[in-house]
Amino acid sequence: MEARELETLVSQAYRDRERLSDRYVCQAVYETIDLLDRGQVRVAQKTDGAWTVNAWVKEAILLYFALRPLEPMDAGDLRFYDKIRTKQDLEAQGIRVVPPGVARYGSFLEPGCVMMPGYVNIGAYVGAGTMVDTWATVGSCAQVGKGVHLSGGVGLGGVLEPPSASPVIIEDGAFIGSRCIIVEGCVVEEDAVLGANVVLTASTPIVDVTGPEPVITKGRVPARSVVIPGSLPKEFPAGTFHVPCALLIGKRTESTDKKTSLNDVLRTFNVQV
């Protein structure tokens, strides 16, 4: 089917689940997930500098869950009981996956990705040359760019509902330090560096402390920024306590050698990774 027809059938079925009794409509859902698995459609893409969410693709994922039965499944010597199998033909796709790393069917990893024992969920997109390090998780529909390093224990939250909601987005060249948590549709722009244990939610203050006065934003880390965990004082009935924030402490310097640039910035700002 053409993409426009798929979108129409999926969106109609999402609004009226009785349409799933039509085999042709079910076929549209299955075709959409297959296109997701092959990277031919995406939950979100960047066009003219702005990210656009394809809500109908998220609707297809939710309908796919409704259609799929729970069943036993194997992945080599591993045994599962679930609705969605793991990705297949990893060698042909040029993806290295270290046991027991799992990429779920309906996610897409470009050639050259390396997955240590981590997890990539349905609807997620991971760009070429990206490292998903040990116990890092890429939640449903998260969009990760090229040449990104997701360090050990990083958690990118899934954003599946509502279908119109923007997913977590990590743009090209970003470095996400160990045990960082990024959820609720936050965006980390190109070449940004997050030190270990940074937590970003939609309401987390991101405090730029590089000027004479702090500047607070939320939900987006600017390109090439260096960010570490911090805290802000807040008054409560019981007294003054500190709540988490993220501190923007500088910018990566320009360099044609990204690896050299990254190593330099980690040393310059004494960032733990």
C-alpha positions in Angstrom: 0.0 0.0 0.0 1.0 3.6 -0.5 2.0 5.6 2.6 -1.1 7.9 2.3 -3.4 4.8 2.2 -1.7 3.3 5.2 -2.1 6.5 7.1 -5.8 6.8 6.3 -6.5 3.2 7.3 -4.5 3.3 10.5 -5.9 6.6 11.7 -9.5 5.4 11.0 -8.9 2.2 12.9 -7.3 4.0 15.8 -10.5 6.1 16.2 -12.8 3.0 15.6 -11.2 -0.3 16.8 -14.1 -2.3 15.2 -12.3 -1.6 11.9 -9.6 -4.1 13.0 -12.1 -6.9 12.1 -11.3 -6.0 8.5 -8.3 -8.0 7.3 -7.3 -5.2 4.9 -7.0 -2.8 7.8 -5.0 -5.3 9.8 -2.7 -5.6 6.8 -2.1 -1.8 6.9 -1.1 -2.0 10.5 1.3 -4.9 9.9 2.8 -3.1 6.8 3.4 0.0 8.8 5.3 -1.8 11.5 7.4 -3.6 8.8 8.2 -0.2 7.3 9.3 1.0 10.7 11.5 -2.0 11.1 13.2 -1.2 7.8 13.5 2.5 8.5 11.3 3.5 5.6 8.9 5.4 7.9 9.7 7.1 11.2 7.8 8.2 14.2 9.4 11.6 13.8 11.9 13.3 11.5 13.6 16.7 11.3 12.6 18.8 8.3 13.9 22.4 7.8 15.4 22.4 11.3 12.2 21.4 13.1 11.1 18.0 14.3 7.7 16.7 13.1 5.8 13.8 14.7 4.0 11.3 12.5 1.1 10.5 14.9 -0.3 7.9 12.6 2.8 5.8 13.0 2.4 5.8 16.8 -1.2 4.8 16.3 -0.1 1.9 14.2 2.2 0.7 17.0 -0.6 0.9 19.5 -2.9 -1.0 17.2 -0.2 -3.6 16.6 -0.1 -4.3 20.3 -3.8 -4.8 20.2 -3.6 -7.3 17.3 -0.7 -9.3 18.5 -1.2 -12.3 20.9 1.1 -13.3 23.7 3.1 -16.3 22.6 6.4 -18.1 23.4 9.3 -17.0 21.3 13.0 -17.8 21.0 16.1 -15.6 20.3 18.9 -18.1 20.1 19.1 -19.8 23.5 17.0 -17.1 25.1 13.3 -17.7 25.8 10.6 -15.0 25.9 6.8 -14.8 26.2 5.7 -11.6 24.5 3.7 -10.0 21.6 6.6 -8.7 19.6 9.7 -10.7 18.4 13.3 -9.4 18.3 14.9 -7.9 15.2 16.2 -10.5 12.7 19.0 -10.6 10.1 21.3 -8.4 12.1 24.4 -9.4 10.1 22.7 -8.5 6.8 21.8 -5.1 8.3 25.3 -4.4 9.5 24.4 -4.1 13.1 26.5 -5.5 15.9 24.6 -6.8 18.9 26.4 -8.2 21.9 24.5 -10.8 24.0 22.1 -10.3 25.6 21.3 -7.0 23.9 17.8 -6.8 22.4 16.4 -4.7 19.6 12.7 -5.2 19.3 11.0 -5.7 15.9 9.7 -2.4 14.7 12.8 -0.5 15.8 15.4 0.6 13.3 19.2 0.7 13.6 21.2 2.0 10.8 24.3 0.1 9.6 27.3 0.5 11.9 25.4 0.7 15.1 26.8 -1.2 18.1 24.5 -2.5 20.8 26.1 -3.8 24.0 23.7 -5.6 26.4 21.1 -2.9 26.2 17.6 -2.5 24.8 15.9 -0.7 21.9 12.1 -0.6 21.9 9.6 -0.6 19.0 9.3 2.7 17.1 12.8 3.8 18.1 15.3 5.0 15.5 19.1 4.8 16.0 21.5 6.4 13.6 24.6 5.0 12.0 27.7 4.7 14.1 25.9 5.1 17.4 26.9 3.1 20.5 24.2 1.8 22.8 26.3 0.9 25.7 25.8 -1.7 28.5 22.3 -1.5 30.1 21.4 1.6 28.1 17.8 1.6 27.0 16.2 3.4 24.1 12.5 3.7 24.8 9.6 3.4 22.4 9.7 5.9 19.6 12.9 7.7 20.8 14.9 9.1 18.0 18.7 8.9 18.2 21.0 10.4 15.6 24.2 9.4 14.0 27.5 9.0 15.9 25.8 9.3 19.3 27.3 7.6 22.4 24.7 6.4 25.0 26.9 5.5 27.9 26.3 2.6 30.4 22.9 2.7 32.1 21.5 5.6 30.1 17.7 5.7 30.0 15.8 7.3 27.2 12.2 7.2 28.1 9.5 6.0 25.7 6.8 8.4 24.6 4.0 6.4 22.9 0.9 8.1 24.1 -0.7 10.4 23.2 0.3 9.7 19.6 0.8 13.4 18.9 3.4 13.8 21.7 7.0 14.4 20.7 9.4 11.5 21.6 12.8 11.9 23.3 15.2 13.1 20.6 19.0 12.8 20.7 20.6 14.6 17.7 23.8 13.7 15.8 27.1 13.6 17.6 25.7 13.9 21.2 27.5 12.2 24.1 25.2 11.1 26.9 27.1 10.2 30.1 26.6 7.2 32.4 23.2 6.8 34.1 21.7 9.9 32.5 17.8 9.8 32.3 16.1 11.7 29.5 12.3 11.5 29.3 9.0 13.3 28.4 10.0 14.4 24.9 13.2 16.3 25.9 15.6 17.2 23.0 19.4 17.0 23.2 20.7 18.9 20.2 23.7 18.1 18.0 27.1 17.5 19.6 25.9 18.3 23.1 27.6 16.6 26.1 25.7 15.4 29.2 27.9 14.4 32.1 27.0 11.4 34.3 23.7 11.4 36.1 22.0 14.3 34.4 18.2 13.9 34.6 16.1 15.7 32.1 12.3 15.8 32.3 9.9 18.3 30.7 9.9 20.3 33.9 13.6 20.1 34.8 15.3 23.5 34.9 18.2 23.7 32.5 20.3 26.6 34.0 22.8 28.4 31.7 25.5 29.6 34.2 28.0 30.8 31.6 26.9 34.5 31.8 26.6 37.0 34.6 23.1 35.9 35.4 21.5 32.4 35.3 19.2 31.8 32.3 16.6 29.0 32.8 15.0 27.0 30.0 13.3 23.6 30.0 13.0 20.6 27.6 15.9 21.3 25.3 19.7 21.2 25.5 21.2 23.6 22.9 23.7 22.3 20.4 27.3 21.8 21.6 26.4 22.5 25.2 28.2 20.9 28.1 25.7 20.0 30.9 26.2 18.5 34.4 23.8 17.7 37.2 23.1 20.4 39.8 20.4 21.6 42.2 18.4 24.7 43.0 17.0 25.8 46.4 13.3 25.7 46.8 11.0 26.7 49.6 8.6 24.2 51.1 6.4 24.4 54.3 9.0 22.3 56.1 11.9 24.5 55.0 14.4 25.1 52.2 15.5 22.1 50.2 17.4 21.5 47.0 15.7 20.1 43.9 17.5 18.7 40.8 18.4 20.8 37.8 20.8 20.6 34.9 23.7 23.1 34.7 24.8 24.3 31.3 28.5 25.2 32.0 30.0 25.7 28.6 30.2 24.9 24.9 32.3 22.4 23.0 35.0 24.1 20.9 34.9 23.9 17.1 37.0 21.1 15.7 37.1 19.0 12.6 38.1 16.0 14.7 35.0 15.3 16.8 36.7 12.7 18.9 39.6 15.0 19.8 37.0 17.8 20.5 35.0 15.5 22.8 38.1 14.3 24.8 39.2 17.9 25.2 35.9 19.2 26.4 35.6 16.4 28.9 38.9 17.3 30.4 38.4 21.1 30.2 35.2 21.0 32.1 36.1 18.1 34.4 32.9 16.3 33.3 32.3 12.8 34.8 31.1 10.4 32.2 
